[in-house]
Amino acid sequence: MTKTTLNSLDLPGAPGDTRVVVAMSGGVDSSVVAALLKDQGYDVIGMTLQLYDHGEATHRAGACCAGQDIYDARRVAEDLGIPHYVLDYESRFREAVIDAFADSYLAGETPVPCIACNQQVKFKDLLQTARDLGADALATGHYVASRSISGANGHRALYRARDPERDQSYFLFATTQEQIDFLRFPLGDMTKQETRALARKYGLSVSEKSDSQDICFVPTGSYAQVIERLRPGAAEPGDIVHLDGRVLGRHEGIIHFTVGQRRGIGVAIGEPLYVVDLDAEARRVVVGPREALSTRFVSLREVNWVGDGPLPAHPQHTGPLDVHAKVRSTRPPQPARLIAGEAGLEVELLDGEYGVSPGQACVLYESDTDQSRVLGGGWIDAARPADEFAAGLHDTAAAATLAAE
């Protein structure tokens, strides 16, 4: 039996016979991907998404600008001699990402719009467009690795990037198995320094361009300002209430607060206070000591599983599943157990965590080692402390509710 020869993207055939669409954001990472694949002889098509228009937005360091990014992507494509298309996805992006972001904040959650963008736009609509163009793969500049799974009939798996400081696997937990099989991430085994070096080697005009540090549609860094513009009048004032039931002051809208926040609460009682809960229906900001932020269990919704075997909720699975979990993109995976709870799948964080908020993502990994496999994850629906602390916390929360009423 003749063994099929695979190219550098683990696809059959010569690079010249392999069409790859590259999602070009206008930054250095995706530009290097386009240049690298072009240099290797692939049939490369560049594609940039028009997702938003800031108009007169402030062009400060660390902020991104749609017009400039599109111009940069087009210039790189011209220099590389590859076709380049700009797709207008503004209405789709607003509906699937921006509106959902605003509604989530108004519900007292802490959303992660970059995950929603990957899930609802880039790896859904853009991926389908790549298929329509006859592409064999869609490549991006994300720092995450993917490799073929031995004995899995051509399926691939996601892994943490080689550079832990750049790893973006947290933002890709919702990627389905079908999407993983079609996607390629050429930077997954590179460091940022190596990427910059390649940009200079290829003479890319964006080689020294700064990385964007902000959510793309929040150029000023003020989430509340964006939400107030999208939902005029929705941010209603309410009480700031201590867990022991005391009303400590007033606020101008829960959108100005996030669970775990310490600074800028606007009240002082001689001891450190943290936001421990946001009651959107009653418009209450509940504050208390740091220990009230302790979280041991999180319940998940919209779980995406790309690991081997069934989930604990499956009839064929018996008992909890040992995993590692991240509830923040900047934290390393910690030991956890995935279990079937009364309300659905839950994750027990064995070392505990502080300041976990509904709306965030809980991403699951095979281990805490470098380049460990991504097993999937879900959106956090609720968070609760260890059982021994739960009773006291619930009692004080109930007292706060009664006092406010």
N, C-alpha and C positions, 0 to 999 in steps of 0.2 A: 504494500500500500504506500503510495507516494505521500510524503509529509508536506502539508501546505506551508509555504514560506510566508511569514508574517513580516510586515514592515515595522517601522519604529512606533507606530500607533496600534500595534497588535491587530492590524487589519490585513486580509489577504491581498496580494497583488503589489505591483510596484508603486511607489509614491506618485509617479506621473499619472497613473490610472486611478488614483484615489482622490476624490473631491472632499475637501474639508471646509466647512464654514467656520470662520473665527469670529466670535462675539467681541468686537472692538469697541471698548469704552472710551478710547482716547487717552488712556493712561499708559504708563510704561509696561505694565505686566502683559496686557492683552496685545500690545504692539509687538513685544518680543515674541509672543506665541506666533503671531502672523509672520514675522520675519524668520523665525526658526523653521517653521513648516515650509515656507517658501524656499528657504535655503536647502532644505532636504528634498526638494523637488515635487512637493505635493501640489495639486490643483487647488489653490487657496482662493476663497471668496471672503472678503471682509464685510461684516454687517454691524451697523450701529443703530441702537434704538433711541428714538426721540421720545423721552419719557416725561419731560416737564419743561417749563419755560419760566425762568425766574424774572424775566424782564429787566427791571432795574435792581436786581439783587446785588447785595454788597459782594464785591470780589475780594474777599480777604483770604489770607493764607490758610490753607487747609480746607477751603470750601471749593465745591465743584460747580462748574457752570456749563449748562447744556450746550449752548452755542459754541463755546471754546472747545469743549470735549469733542463735539462732532467735527469741528474744523481740524483738530489735531488728528483724529482718526482718519479723516479723508486724506490729509497730507501724508501720513505714514503709508496709507494704501497706494497713493500715487507714487511715492518714492520706491515702494516695493514692486510696483507694476502689477498689482492685483485688482480685480474688480471690487468695487465698494458700493454698498447700498445703505441708505438710511430709511428705516421703517418708522412711521408715525404710530407710536403706541400710547400716546398721551391719554386718550380716553380710557383705554384698557388699564393703564397704570393707575389712573386716578381712582377708578372703580375698585380694582382688586387690591391696591396697596395703600394709597393716600387716604381714601374714605374709610377703609377698614382700620387704619392707624388712628384716625380721629375718633371713630366710634369706640375703639378699644380703650383709649385714654379716658373718654367720657364715662366708660363703664368701670373706671377705677383700676384698669389693668396697665401693664407695662409692656407694650408690643415691641416686636423686633421686625421692622418693616423690610430689612434686607433679606430675611428668610422668606417672607411673603412674596417679595419680588422674584426671587429664584424659583419659588414654588409655582406662582401663578402666571408669571410673564416669561422670564428667560428660559426656563426649562420646560415650558409648556407651549406657549405661542411661538417663541423664537425657534425652539427645537422642531416644531412642525414645519415652519417655514424652511428650515434647513433641509428637511426631508423632501419638501416640495421641489427644492432646487436640485434634487438628485445627489445630495451629499451623503457620504459614507459615515461622517461623524461631525459633531459640533464640538469645537475646542474653545476653551475659555482660559482666562488668566488667573483663575482661582488657585490658591495654594492649598491643594488637596491632591492626594494620589489615588489612582485607580489601577487595579491589576486584575488579570484574569484569575478566576477561581478554579483550581485544579478539579477536574471531573464534574464541572458544573455546566456542561453543554454550552460553553461560550459566554456564560455570564461573568460579570465583573463585580468587584467590590470596591468600596471607598475606604481609604485609610488616611489617618492624620498625616499632614505634610511633614517632610523631613525637618523643616525649620519650625520649631514650636512657637517662635515669636510671630510667625506669619500664618500659621495654620488657620484655615477658614472652614474646617469641616463642620463646626458648630452651625454655620449658616446654611449648610447643605443637607441637614438631616432629613428633610422632606423629599429628597430626590428618590424617585421610585426605581425599582430594578430595571424596568424598560428604559428609563432615561439614563441610568448609569451605564448600561450596555452601549448606548449611542454616544455618550459624552467622553471627551478626552481632556486631561489636565496636564499639559506638558511641563508645568512649573512645579509639580508636586514634589519632585526630588531635588529642587534647587533652593538656594538661599536667596534672599533679596539682593545681596551683594553680587551674586552670580548673575542674576537677572539684569541688574544695572550694567554689569560688565558686557553682557551680550548686547544690550541696547547701544552701548558705545561702539562695540565692534561693528554692528550693522549700520552705524551712523544715523540712528533714529533721531528725529527732531525732538522727541519727547524724552530723551535719555536722562535728562536732569529734572524732569517734571516732578513736582511734589505729589505725594499720595494724598488723596482726599481723606479727611478725618471725620467728616460729617455725613449724616443722612442726606442723600442727594437733594431731597425736596425741602430740607431745613437748612438753608445756606447761612442763616444767622446763628444757628445753634439753639434757638428758642423754640421748643416744642409747643409751648402754650400759645405763642404768637401765631403759629401756623394753624393750630386747632381753632383758635378764636376767629381766624379768617375763614376757615372752612365751615364752622358751625357757629355763626353769630348768635350771641345770646345764650348759648348752651352752657356756658360756664357760670353756674349760679353760686352765690355765696352760701356759706353754711358755718357750722360750729366746728371748732377744734376741741376735741374731747379727750381727756385722759382715760386710760384703761380703768381707773378707779371710779369713774363716773363724773369727775369734775369737768365742767365746761371752762376751758382756759382762754378762749378767744374766738375770733371769727376769721374766716378765710374768704378769698374772692373766687374760689372755684377749685375743685379737686384736681383739675388738669395741671395745676401748679405744683403738684406733689407726686412723689413716687414712694412706694414701700421701701423702707431702709434709709430714707433721707434723714439727715440730721441738721444740716445748715439751712437757714432761710425759712424755718417753720413759722416764725413770727410770734412765738410765745416763749416765756422763760419762767422756770419755777425753782431755780437754784440747783438743778441736776440735769444731766444730759437727757434730751428727749429725742426719740426717733419716731418716724411715721411707721406704725405697725399695721395699719389697715385703712383702706379707703372705701367707705360705704357710699356708693354712688347714688343709690335710691334715696337715702336720707341726707345726702350731701354732707356727710360727716368725715372729717379727717381724725382718725384715732391715733393717739400718740402714747408712748410709754417708754420703759427702759429697754436697753439693748437686748436683754435676755428674752423679751417678748417677741423678738424677731427670730428666735430659734426655730428651725424647721427640720423635721425628721422625715416626714412623708409628703409627697406631692402626687396628686391625681392628674392623669393626663387625658386629653381629648385629641382627636384626629391623629392617632398614632400611626406612624409609618415604620414598618418593620422590613429591613433588608438583611437580617441575619439568617443564619441557618436554623432550620427547625421551626416548630410552632411557638407562638407566644404562650405565656402562662394561662391566658384566658381560653386557649384552645382545648377542646376535650381530650386531645391526645397528649397534652402536656400535664405533668404532675408536679406540683410544688413550685416554689419561687425559682427564678433564674438569676444566677449571679452575673452581674454586669458591672461596668463603671459608668458614672454619669457626670455630666456637666450641666449646671444650671446657669452658668455665665460663660461667655465666650473667652474671658480672660483667665479663667480658673482651670487647673488641670483636672482630668477625670478623677473622681473619687469612688471608692468601693460602694456598691449599691446592690439592691435586690429588686428585680421586677416581679411584681406579684399581682394576682387577680383579686381586686377588692370588690366590695359590694357595689360601688358605683362605676366600676370598670378597672382599667389598669392603673396601678399605683407604683411609685418608685420609693423605696426606703433608702434614704441616704445614711449609710452606716456611721459616718463621721459627723453627720449633721451639717447644717448650713445656716447662714443668717441672711435675712432680708430677701427671701424668695417671694416673687410676686406673680399672681395670675397674669397670663399673657406672655410670659417669658417662655423660652424653650428649654426642655430637658432632653439632652442628647445622650444617647447610650453608646458605649464602646465596649469592645471585647476585653480590654485591659487598660492599665494606665501607662503602659510602655510607649516609647516613641514609635510613631507610625502604626499605632494600633488600629484595628478595623472598626469602622463605623457600623453599628447595628441598627441605627434608626433613631427614633425619638418621638416626642409629641409636644403639644402645647400644654403648658401648666394651667389646669382649670382651678385648682385650689391647693393651698399649702397648709400643713398643720404641724404642730410641734410633736416631740416625743410624748408618748402616752402619759408619762408621769407628770408632765408639765401642762398637758392639754386641759385638764379639769380646772386648774387655777386660772389659766388664760381665758377659758370660756366663761368662767364665773365673772371675771372682771370686765370682759367684753359685754356681757349681759348687763352688768351694772352701768356701764357707760351708755348703753342703749336706753335703759330705763330712766336714767338721770336726764338724758337729753330730751326724752319725751315728756 
